[in-house]
Amino acid sequence: MRSRYSAYVLGLADYLRATWHPGTRPAELDFAGGPKWLGLTVLRHEVTGDDRAIVEFVARYKAGGRAGRLGEVSRFVRDDGRWYYVDGDVD
């Protein structure tokens, strides 16, 4: 999760796509006009099966001169020894 957050901060679309499960991966990622990311707090990590896990986090950002936060419970799966982001529930 921390590496994906860092990729968002740095605008590394190729890394994000490579760590996104092929079944849910978007065709493109556009960082134009995106927020400035300010910090990440991982609230919990839970293994939910042999090859499944969730990560709950809060990411702080600034956009349009206003501060905000993005909270999400993200789902990950392990495929052939590698973990991939699948999707998440945003609060």
CORMO-V82121 format. One line per field, one symbol per residue. phi: phi as a letter, one per 20 degrees, with the letter a starting at -180 (. if undefined). psi: psi as a letter, one per 40 degrees, with the letter a starting at -180 (. if undefined). burial: 1 if it has 24 or more other C-alpha atoms within 12 Angstrom, else 0. A space follows every 50 residues. Layout:
phi->???
psi->???
burial->???
This chain:
phi->.fffggffgemeffffffdeggfcfffbccefmffeedrcceeacbfdrg ccbccdbcdebcblmdebbcdbdedccdclndecfdaaded
psi->dddddddddefgddddddehhdeehidihheheiihheihhhdihhheid fiiihhihhiihhfeiiiihhihihiihhfeihhhcaihh.
burial->10011001100010011111100000000000001110010000000000 00111111100000000001011111100000111110000
